Amino acid sequence: MIDMDWMIAASSVAAVMMGILAFFVRMRAAKKPTTAKKIIMPPLFMSTGALMFLFPEFRVTLLEMLEAIAVGMVFSLLLMKTTNFEIRDAAIYLKRSKAFPIILMTLLVVRLISKLVLSTKIDIGELGGMFFILAFAMIVPWRLAMYSQYMKLKRQQIIDATEKSTIRPI
């Protein structure tokens, strides 16, 4: 049991560190123009984590998978609501949101509490699999919404540039 407690504590510390890292990455991202590549790449990189399911200890039941997907999608709605873009200096930037750090920290606390509660009932490997599915089900819809919003602004930017170039003074 001591090994399990240590693993739960270590993974909780890692989750806190990842949350802090995500916060600073998001704040830095708002200072530079964004691109479609910057939006799409994180879920692609994260998808390699699905290789964990090659190992039986990480496999989850269908019900656990559906629960994790449902919770992840609900969490993604919060992230979608706080993610917006703006055009500045002829480039598209991620808008800073005052609510984003609060939501990010709230999601982290909910995740930690859930892990502590569920670790008494669900095997640590399965729990790891469930939290991976939850995170993936959260990031994919959020990033798809970001991509859609980004492409709308990109199209608008192209239309505006075309209109400016076709309007000629008399």
CNS distance restraints for C-alpha pairs under 8 A (distance, minus, plus):
assign (resid   1 and name CA) (resid   5 and name CA) 6.33 0.50 0.50
assign (resid   2 and name CA) (resid   6 and name CA) 6.16 0.50 0.50
assign (resid   3 and name CA) (resid   7 and name CA) 6.16 0.50 0.50
assign (resid   4 and name CA) (resid   8 and name CA) 6.13 0.50 0.50
assign (resid   4 and name CA) (resid 124 and name CA) 7.34 0.50 0.50
assign (resid   5 and name CA) (resid   9 and name CA) 6.10 0.50 0.50
assign (resid   6 and name CA) (resid  10 and name CA) 5.99 0.50 0.50
assign (resid   7 and name CA) (resid  11 and name CA) 6.01 0.50 0.50
assign (resid   8 and name CA) (resid  12 and name CA) 6.02 0.50 0.50
assign (resid   8 and name CA) (resid 115 and name CA) 7.79 0.50 0.50
assign (resid   8 and name CA) (resid 116 and name CA) 7.57 0.50 0.50
assign (resid   8 and name CA) (resid 119 and name CA) 7.79 0.50 0.50
assign (resid   8 and name CA) (resid 124 and name CA) 7.77 0.50 0.50
assign (resid   9 and name CA) (resid  13 and name CA) 6.22 0.50 0.50
assign (resid  10 and name CA) (resid  14 and name CA) 6.18 0.50 0.50
assign (resid  11 and name CA) (resid  15 and name CA) 6.08 0.50 0.50
assign (resid  12 and name CA) (resid  16 and name CA) 6.28 0.50 0.50
assign (resid  12 and name CA) (resid 112 and name CA) 6.33 0.50 0.50
assign (resid  13 and name CA) (resid  17 and name CA) 6.23 0.50 0.50
assign (resid  14 and name CA) (resid  18 and name CA) 6.10 0.50 0.50
assign (resid  15 and name CA) (resid  19 and name CA) 6.10 0.50 0.50
assign (resid  15 and name CA) (resid 108 and name CA) 7.43 0.50 0.50
assign (resid  15 and name CA) (resid 112 and name CA) 7.97 0.50 0.50
assign (resid  16 and name CA) (resid  20 and name CA) 6.26 0.50 0.50
assign (resid  16 and name CA) (resid 108 and name CA) 7.02 0.50 0.50
assign (resid  17 and name CA) (resid  21 and name CA) 6.12 0.50 0.50
assign (resid  18 and name CA) (resid  22 and name CA) 6.00 0.50 0.50
assign (resid  19 and name CA) (resid  23 and name CA) 6.23 0.50 0.50
assign (resid  19 and name CA) (resid 104 and name CA) 7.14 0.50 0.50
assign (resid  19 and name CA) (resid 105 and name CA) 7.22 0.50 0.50
assign (resid  19 and name CA) (resid 108 and name CA) 6.75 0.50 0.50
assign (resid  20 and name CA) (resid  24 and name CA) 6.44 0.50 0.50
assign (resid  21 and name CA) (resid  25 and name CA) 6.06 0.50 0.50
assign (resid  22 and name CA) (resid  26 and name CA) 6.03 0.50 0.50
assign (resid  23 and name CA) (resid  27 and name CA) 6.29 0.50 0.50
assign (resid  23 and name CA) (resid 101 and name CA) 6.53 0.50 0.50
assign (resid  23 and name CA) (resid 104 and name CA) 7.50 0.50 0.50
assign (resid  24 and name CA) (resid  28 and name CA) 6.10 0.50 0.50
assign (resid  25 and name CA) (resid  29 and name CA) 6.01 0.50 0.50
assign (resid  26 and name CA) (resid  30 and name CA) 6.50 0.50 0.50
assign (resid  27 and name CA) (resid  31 and name CA) 7.24 0.50 0.50
assign (resid  27 and name CA) (resid  96 and name CA) 7.26 0.50 0.50
assign (resid  28 and name CA) (resid  32 and name CA) 7.26 0.50 0.50
assign (resid  29 and name CA) (resid  33 and name CA) 7.58 0.50 0.50
assign (resid  29 and name CA) (resid  34 and name CA) 7.34 0.50 0.50
assign (resid  29 and name CA) (resid  94 and name CA) 6.94 0.50 0.50
assign (resid  30 and name CA) (resid  93 and name CA) 6.09 0.50 0.50
assign (resid  30 and name CA) (resid  94 and name CA) 4.88 0.50 0.50
assign (resid  30 and name CA) (resid  95 and name CA) 6.16 0.50 0.50
assign (resid  30 and name CA) (resid  96 and name CA) 6.23 0.50 0.50
assign (resid  31 and name CA) (resid  93 and name CA) 7.43 0.50 0.50
assign (resid  31 and name CA) (resid  94 and name CA) 7.98 0.50 0.50
assign (resid  32 and name CA) (resid  93 and name CA) 6.54 0.50 0.50
assign (resid  33 and name CA) (resid  91 and name CA) 5.87 0.50 0.50
assign (resid  33 and name CA) (resid  92 and name CA) 5.37 0.50 0.50
assign (resid  33 and name CA) (resid  93 and name CA) 4.64 0.50 0.50
assign (resid  33 and name CA) (resid  94 and name CA) 7.34 0.50 0.50
assign (resid  34 and name CA) (resid  38 and name CA) 6.39 0.50 0.50
assign (resid  34 and name CA) (resid  39 and name CA) 7.66 0.50 0.50
assign (resid  34 and name CA) (resid  91 and name CA) 7.88 0.50 0.50
assign (resid  34 and name CA) (resid  92 and name CA) 5.88 0.50 0.50
assign (resid  34 and name CA) (resid  93 and name CA) 5.47 0.50 0.50
assign (resid  34 and name CA) (resid  94 and name CA) 6.69 0.50 0.50
assign (resid  35 and name CA) (resid  39 and name CA) 6.60 0.50 0.50
assign (resid  35 and name CA) (resid  92 and name CA) 7.71 0.50 0.50
assign (resid  36 and name CA) (resid  40 and name CA) 6.18 0.50 0.50
assign (resid  36 and name CA) (resid 147 and name CA) 6.49 0.50 0.50
assign (resid  36 and name CA) (resid 150 and name CA) 7.29 0.50 0.50
assign (resid  36 and name CA) (resid 151 and name CA) 7.89 0.50 0.50
assign (resid  37 and name CA) (resid  41 and name CA) 5.82 0.50 0.50
assign (resid  38 and name CA) (resid  42 and name CA) 7.39 0.50 0.50
assign (resid  39 and name CA) (resid 143 and name CA) 6.15 0.50 0.50
assign (resid  39 and name CA) (resid 146 and name CA) 7.00 0.50 0.50
assign (resid  39 and name CA) (resid 147 and name CA) 6.35 0.50 0.50
assign (resid  40 and name CA) (resid  44 and name CA) 6.80 0.50 0.50
assign (resid  40 and name CA) (resid 143 and name CA) 6.69 0.50 0.50
assign (resid  40 and name CA) (resid 144 and name CA) 7.88 0.50 0.50
assign (resid  40 and name CA) (resid 147 and name CA) 7.37 0.50 0.50
assign (resid  41 and name CA) (resid  45 and name CA) 6.09 0.50 0.50
assign (resid  42 and name CA) (resid  46 and name CA) 6.01 0.50 0.50
assign (resid  43 and name CA) (resid  47 and name CA) 5.98 0.50 0.50
assign (resid  43 and name CA) (resid 136 and name CA) 7.26 0.50 0.50
assign (resid  43 and name CA) (resid 139 and name CA) 6.53 0.50 0.50
assign (resid  43 and name CA) (resid 140 and name CA) 6.11 0.50 0.50
assign (resid  43 and name CA) (resid 143 and name CA) 7.61 0.50 0.50
assign (resid  44 and name CA) (resid  48 and name CA) 7.35 0.50 0.50
assign (resid  46 and name CA) (resid  50 and name CA) 7.99 0.50 0.50
assign (resid  46 and name CA) (resid 136 and name CA) 7.43 0.50 0.50
assign (resid  47 and name CA) (resid 136 and name CA) 7.57 0.50 0.50
assign (resid  49 and name CA) (resid 132 and name CA) 7.57 0.50 0.50
assign (resid  50 and name CA) (resid 132 and name CA) 7.81 0.50 0.50
assign (resid  52 and name CA) (resid  58 and name CA) 6.32 0.50 0.50
assign (resid  52 and name CA) (resid 129 and name CA) 7.49 0.50 0.50
assign (resid  53 and name CA) (resid  57 and name CA) 7.97 0.50 0.50
assign (resid  53 and name CA) (resid  58 and name CA) 5.47 0.50 0.50
assign (resid  53 and name CA) (resid  59 and name CA) 5.44 0.50 0.50
assign (resid  53 and name CA) (resid 129 and name CA) 7.31 0.50 0.50
assign (resid  54 and name CA) (resid  58 and name CA) 7.90 0.50 0.50
assign (resid  54 and name CA) (resid  59 and name CA) 7.95 0.50 0.50
assign (resid  55 and name CA) (resid  59 and name CA) 7.10 0.50 0.50
assign (resid  57 and name CA) (resid 125 and name CA) 5.10 0.50 0.50
assign (resid  57 and name CA) (resid 126 and name CA) 6.25 0.50 0.50
assign (resid  58 and name CA) (resid 125 and name CA) 4.55 0.50 0.50
assign (resid  58 and name CA) (resid 126 and name CA) 4.61 0.50 0.50
assign (resid  58 and name CA) (resid 127 and name CA) 7.54 0.50 0.50
assign (resid  58 and name CA) (resid 128 and name CA) 6.55 0.50 0.50
assign (resid  58 and name CA) (resid 129 and name CA) 5.03 0.50 0.50
assign (resid  59 and name CA) (resid 125 and name CA) 7.63 0.50 0.50
assign (resid  59 and name CA) (resid 126 and name CA) 5.77 0.50 0.50
assign (resid  59 and name CA) (resid 129 and name CA) 6.32 0.50 0.50
assign (resid  60 and name CA) (resid  64 and name CA) 5.94 0.50 0.50
assign (resid  60 and name CA) (resid  65 and name CA) 6.24 0.50 0.50
assign (resid  60 and name CA) (resid 126 and name CA) 5.51 0.50 0.50
assign (resid  60 and name CA) (resid 129 and name CA) 6.58 0.50 0.50
assign (resid  60 and name CA) (resid 130 and name CA) 6.83 0.50 0.50
assign (resid  61 and name CA) (resid  65 and name CA) 6.19 0.50 0.50
assign (resid  62 and name CA) (resid  66 and name CA) 6.17 0.50 0.50
assign (resid  63 and name CA) (resid  67 and name CA) 6.11 0.50 0.50
assign (resid  64 and name CA) (resid  68 and name CA) 6.14 0.50 0.50
assign (resid  64 and name CA) (resid 130 and name CA) 6.72 0.50 0.50
assign (resid  65 and name CA) (resid  69 and name CA) 6.16 0.50 0.50
assign (resid  65 and name CA) (resid 130 and name CA) 6.41 0.50 0.50
assign (resid  65 and name CA) (resid 133 and name CA) 6.93 0.50 0.50
assign (resid  66 and name CA) (resid  70 and name CA) 6.08 0.50 0.50
assign (resid  67 and name CA) (resid  71 and name CA) 6.24 0.50 0.50
assign (resid  68 and name CA) (resid  72 and name CA) 6.02 0.50 0.50
assign (resid  68 and name CA) (resid 130 and name CA) 5.72 0.50 0.50
assign (resid  68 and name CA) (resid 131 and name CA) 6.93 0.50 0.50
assign (resid  68 and name CA) (resid 133 and name CA) 5.91 0.50 0.50
assign (resid  68 and name CA) (resid 134 and name CA) 4.56 0.50 0.50
assign (resid  68 and name CA) (resid 137 and name CA) 7.64 0.50 0.50
assign (resid  69 and name CA) (resid  73 and name CA) 6.09 0.50 0.50
assign (resid  69 and name CA) (resid 133 and name CA) 6.28 0.50 0.50
assign (resid  69 and name CA) (resid 134 and name CA) 5.36 0.50 0.50
assign (resid  69 and name CA) (resid 137 and name CA) 5.23 0.50 0.50
assign (resid  69 and name CA) (resid 138 and name CA) 7.76 0.50 0.50
assign (resid  70 and name CA) (resid  74 and name CA) 6.32 0.50 0.50
assign (resid  70 and name CA) (resid 134 and name CA) 7.80 0.50 0.50
assign (resid  70 and name CA) (resid 137 and name CA) 7.77 0.50 0.50
assign (resid  71 and name CA) (resid  75 and name CA) 6.21 0.50 0.50
assign (resid  71 and name CA) (resid 134 and name CA) 6.42 0.50 0.50
assign (resid  71 and name CA) (resid 138 and name CA) 7.93 0.50 0.50
assign (resid  72 and name CA) (resid  76 and name CA) 6.12 0.50 0.50
assign (resid  72 and name CA) (resid 133 and name CA) 7.65 0.50 0.50
assign (resid  72 and name CA) (resid 134 and name CA) 4.41 0.50 0.50
assign (resid  72 and name CA) (resid 135 and name CA) 6.00 0.50 0.50
assign (resid  72 and name CA) (resid 136 and name CA) 7.26 0.50 0.50
assign (resid  72 and name CA) (resid 137 and name CA) 4.74 0.50 0.50
assign (resid  72 and name CA) (resid 138 and name CA) 4.19 0.50 0.50
assign (resid  72 and name CA) (resid 139 and name CA) 7.94 0.50 0.50
assign (resid  73 and name CA) (resid  77 and name CA) 6.53 0.50 0.50
assign (resid  73 and name CA) (resid 134 and name CA) 7.84 0.50 0.50
assign (resid  73 and name CA) (resid 137 and name CA) 5.63 0.50 0.50
assign (resid  73 and name CA) (resid 138 and name CA) 5.11 0.50 0.50
assign (resid  73 and name CA) (resid 141 and name CA) 7.05 0.50 0.50
assign (resid  74 and name CA) (resid  78 and name CA) 7.17 0.50 0.50
assign (resid  74 and name CA) (resid 138 and name CA) 7.53 0.50 0.50
assign (resid  75 and name CA) (resid  79 and name CA) 6.79 0.50 0.50
assign (resid  75 and name CA) (resid 107 and name CA) 7.51 0.50 0.50
assign (resid  75 and name CA) (resid 138 and name CA) 5.96 0.50 0.50
assign (resid  76 and name CA) (resid  80 and name CA) 6.07 0.50 0.50
assign (resid  76 and name CA) (resid 137 and name CA) 7.67 0.50 0.50
assign (resid  76 and name CA) (resid 138 and name CA) 4.52 0.50 0.50
assign (resid  76 and name CA) (resid 139 and name CA) 6.54 0.50 0.50
assign (resid  76 and name CA) (resid 141 and name CA) 6.44 0.50 0.50
assign (resid  76 and name CA) (resid 142 and name CA) 5.35 0.50 0.50
assign (resid  77 and name CA) (resid  81 and name CA) 6.24 0.50 0.50
assign (resid  77 and name CA) (resid 142 and name CA) 7.21 0.50 0.50
assign (resid  78 and name CA) (resid  82 and name CA) 6.66 0.50 0.50
assign (resid  78 and name CA) (resid 103 and name CA) 7.20 0.50 0.50
assign (resid  79 and name CA) (resid  83 and name CA) 6.27 0.50 0.50
assign (resid  79 and name CA) (resid 100 and name CA) 7.24 0.50 0.50
assign (resid  79 and name CA) (resid 103 and name CA) 7.52 0.50 0.50
assign (resid  79 and name CA) (resid 142 and name CA) 6.43 0.50 0.50
assign (resid  80 and name CA) (resid 142 and name CA) 5.51 0.50 0.50
assign (resid  80 and name CA) (resid 145 and name CA) 6.75 0.50 0.50
assign (resid  80 and name CA) (resid 146 and name CA) 7.42 0.50 0.50
assign (resid  82 and name CA) (resid  97 and name CA) 6.06 0.50 0.50
assign (resid  82 and name CA) (resid  99 and name CA) 6.51 0.50 0.50
assign (resid  82 and name CA) (resid 100 and name CA) 5.81 0.50 0.50
assign (resid  83 and name CA) (resid  94 and name CA) 7.38 0.50 0.50
assign (resid  83 and name CA) (resid  95 and name CA) 7.06 0.50 0.50
assign (resid  83 and name CA) (resid  97 and name CA) 7.16 0.50 0.50
assign (resid  83 and name CA) (resid 100 and name CA) 7.87 0.50 0.50
assign (resid  83 and name CA) (resid 146 and name CA) 7.15 0.50 0.50
assign (resid  84 and name CA) (resid  94 and name CA) 6.07 0.50 0.50
assign (resid  84 and name CA) (resid  95 and name CA) 5.42 0.50 0.50
assign (resid  84 and name CA) (resid  96 and name CA) 7.96 0.50 0.50
assign (resid  84 and name CA) (resid 146 and name CA) 7.62 0.50 0.50
assign (resid  84 and name CA) (resid 149 and name CA) 7.66 0.50 0.50
assign (resid  85 and name CA) (resid  92 and name CA) 6.52 0.50 0.50
assign (resid  85 and name CA) (resid  93 and name CA) 5.48 0.50 0.50
assign (resid  85 and name CA) (resid  94 and name CA) 4.46 0.50 0.50
assign (resid  85 and name CA) (resid  95 and name CA) 5.06 0.50 0.50
assign (resid  85 and name CA) (resid 149 and name CA) 7.46 0.50 0.50
assign (resid  85 and name CA) (resid 150 and name CA) 6.89 0.50 0.50
assign (resid  85 and name CA) (resid 153 and name CA) 7.94 0.50 0.50
assign (resid  86 and name CA) (resid  92 and name CA) 5.64 0.50 0.50
assign (resid  86 and name CA) (resid  93 and name CA) 5.37 0.50 0.50
assign (resid  86 and name CA) (resid  94 and name CA) 6.44 0.50 0.50
assign (resid  86 and name CA) (resid  95 and name CA) 6.16 0.50 0.50
assign (resid  86 and name CA) (resid 153 and name CA) 7.85 0.50 0.50
assign (resid  87 and name CA) (resid  91 and name CA) 5.44 0.50 0.50
assign (resid  87 and name CA) (resid  92 and name CA) 4.53 0.50 0.50
assign (resid  87 and name CA) (resid  93 and name CA) 6.15 0.50 0.50
assign (resid  87 and name CA) (resid 153 and name CA) 7.63 0.50 0.50
assign (resid  88 and name CA) (resid  92 and name CA) 6.28 0.50 0.50
assign (resid  88 and name CA) (resid  93 and name CA) 6.79 0.50 0.50
assign (resid  90 and name CA) (resid 157 and name CA) 7.84 0.50 0.50
assign (resid  92 and name CA) (resid 150 and name CA) 7.62 0.50 0.50
assign (resid  92 and name CA) (resid 153 and name CA) 7.50 0.50 0.50
assign (resid  92 and name CA) (resid 154 and name CA) 7.60 0.50 0.50
assign (resid  96 and name CA) (resid 100 and name CA) 8.00 0.50 0.50
assign (resid  97 and name CA) (resid 101 and name CA) 7.84 0.50 0.50
assign (resid  98 and name CA) (resid 102 and name CA) 7.57 0.50 0.50
assign (resid  99 and name CA) (resid 103 and name CA) 6.09 0.50 0.50
assign (resid 100 and name CA) (resid 104 and name CA) 5.94 0.50 0.50
assign (resid 101 and name CA) (resid 105 and name CA) 6.08 0.50 0.50
assign (resid 102 and name CA) (resid 106 and name CA) 6.03 0.50 0.50
assign (resid 103 and name CA) (resid 107 and name CA) 6.03 0.50 0.50
assign (resid 104 and name CA) (resid 108 and name CA) 6.23 0.50 0.50
assign (resid 105 and name CA) (resid 109 and name CA) 6.18 0.50 0.50
assign (resid 106 and name CA) (resid 110 and name CA) 6.13 0.50 0.50
assign (resid 107 and name CA) (resid 111 and name CA) 6.02 0.50 0.50
assign (resid 108 and name CA) (resid 112 and name CA) 6.18 0.50 0.50
assign (resid 109 and name CA) (resid 113 and name CA) 6.13 0.50 0.50
assign (resid 110 and name CA) (resid 114 and name CA) 5.94 0.50 0.50
assign (resid 111 and name CA) (resid 115 and name CA) 6.06 0.50 0.50
assign (resid 112 and name CA) (resid 116 and name CA) 6.27 0.50 0.50
assign (resid 113 and name CA) (resid 117 and name CA) 6.21 0.50 0.50
assign (resid 114 and name CA) (resid 118 and name CA) 5.83 0.50 0.50
assign (resid 115 and name CA) (resid 119 and name CA) 5.66 0.50 0.50
assign (resid 115 and name CA) (resid 127 and name CA) 7.58 0.50 0.50
assign (resid 116 and name CA) (resid 120 and name CA) 7.20 0.50 0.50
assign (resid 117 and name CA) (resid 121 and name CA) 7.62 0.50 0.50
assign (resid 118 and name CA) (resid 122 and name CA) 5.76 0.50 0.50
assign (resid 118 and name CA) (resid 127 and name CA) 7.56 0.50 0.50
assign (resid 119 and name CA) (resid 123 and name CA) 6.52 0.50 0.50
assign (resid 119 and name CA) (resid 124 and name CA) 6.21 0.50 0.50
assign (resid 119 and name CA) (resid 127 and name CA) 7.04 0.50 0.50
assign (resid 122 and name CA) (resid 126 and name CA) 6.68 0.50 0.50
assign (resid 122 and name CA) (resid 127 and name CA) 6.18 0.50 0.50
assign (resid 123 and name CA) (resid 127 and name CA) 6.09 0.50 0.50
assign (resid 124 and name CA) (resid 128 and name CA) 6.12 0.50 0.50
assign (resid 125 and name CA) (resid 129 and name CA) 6.35 0.50 0.50
assign (resid 126 and name CA) (resid 130 and name CA) 6.13 0.50 0.50
assign (resid 127 and name CA) (resid 131 and name CA) 6.15 0.50 0.50
assign (resid 128 and name CA) (resid 132 and name CA) 6.18 0.50 0.50
assign (resid 129 and name CA) (resid 133 and name CA) 6.26 0.50 0.50
assign (resid 130 and name CA) (resid 134 and name CA) 6.08 0.50 0.50
assign (resid 131 and name CA) (resid 135 and name CA) 6.03 0.50 0.50
assign (resid 132 and name CA) (resid 136 and name CA) 6.07 0.50 0.50
assign (resid 133 and name CA) (resid 137 and name CA) 5.90 0.50 0.50
assign (resid 134 and name CA) (resid 138 and name CA) 6.12 0.50 0.50
assign (resid 135 and name CA) (resid 139 and name CA) 6.13 0.50 0.50
assign (resid 136 and name CA) (resid 140 and name CA) 6.00 0.50 0.50
assign (resid 137 and name CA) (resid 141 and name CA) 6.84 0.50 0.50
assign (resid 138 and name CA) (resid 142 and name CA) 6.41 0.50 0.50
assign (resid 139 and name CA) (resid 143 and name CA) 5.90 0.50 0.50
assign (resid 140 and name CA) (resid 144 and name CA) 6.06 0.50 0.50
assign (resid 141 and name CA) (resid 145 and name CA) 6.10 0.50 0.50
assign (resid 142 and name CA) (resid 146 and name CA) 6.19 0.50 0.50
assign (resid 143 and name CA) (resid 147 and name CA) 5.99 0.50 0.50
assign (resid 144 and name CA) (resid 148 and name CA) 6.15 0.50 0.50
assign (resid 145 and name CA) (resid 149 and name CA) 6.17 0.50 0.50
assign (resid 146 and name CA) (resid 150 and name CA) 5.97 0.50 0.50
assign (resid 147 and name CA) (resid 151 and name CA) 6.06 0.50 0.50
assign (resid 148 and name CA) (resid 152 and name CA) 6.30 0.50 0.50
assign (resid 149 and name CA) (resid 153 and name CA) 6.44 0.50 0.50
assign (resid 150 and name CA) (resid 154 and name CA) 6.11 0.50 0.50
assign (resid 151 and name CA) (resid 155 and name CA) 6.05 0.50 0.50
assign (resid 152 and name CA) (resid 156 and name CA) 6.17 0.50 0.50
assign (resid 153 and name CA) (resid 157 and name CA) 5.98 0.50 0.50
assign (resid 154 and name CA) (resid 158 and name CA) 6.29 0.50 0.50
assign (resid 155 and name CA) (resid 159 and name CA) 6.18 0.50 0.50
assign (resid 156 and name CA) (resid 160 and name CA) 6.03 0.50 0.50
assign (resid 157 and name CA) (resid 161 and name CA) 6.11 0.50 0.50
assign (resid 158 and name CA) (resid 162 and name CA) 6.08 0.50 0.50
assign (resid 159 and name CA) (resid 163 and name CA) 6.13 0.50 0.50
assign (resid 160 and name CA) (resid 164 and name CA) 6.21 0.50 0.50
assign (resid 161 and name CA) (resid 165 and name CA) 6.22 0.50 0.50
assign (resid 162 and name CA) (resid 166 and name CA) 6.17 0.50 0.50
assign (resid 163 and name CA) (resid 167 and name CA) 6.21 0.50 0.50
